[in-house]
């Protein structure tokens, strides 16, 4: 699988999707299914990091597929932080937020994991995002 799905912290409040170079939309939907399976026994909503540090591609149809992410993972995922990526991905993310409507309200862009952790820690009012778990 070219999208790895793992817990970002020991408290199990953040899941990370780490995208590799040649991911596909099938990988994306498999990652969503894996996230649902991982959160079956979790009682509180979790946050999701979409880690684009190791990929330079954004496949056609991104807005449609990320909308499906929101629909499929609600109410398990409360907040999504997209981190990494290139300028084109950032531009597409900004477009996604403009045209996405209310379902894009819980997405934010952070260039680094440190900034992503700061955003989530503030939002969760915890320090649950200090260090990622080992891959």
Order of alpha helices (4+ residues) and beta strands (2+ residues): beta-beta-alpha-beta-alpha-beta-alpha-beta-alpha
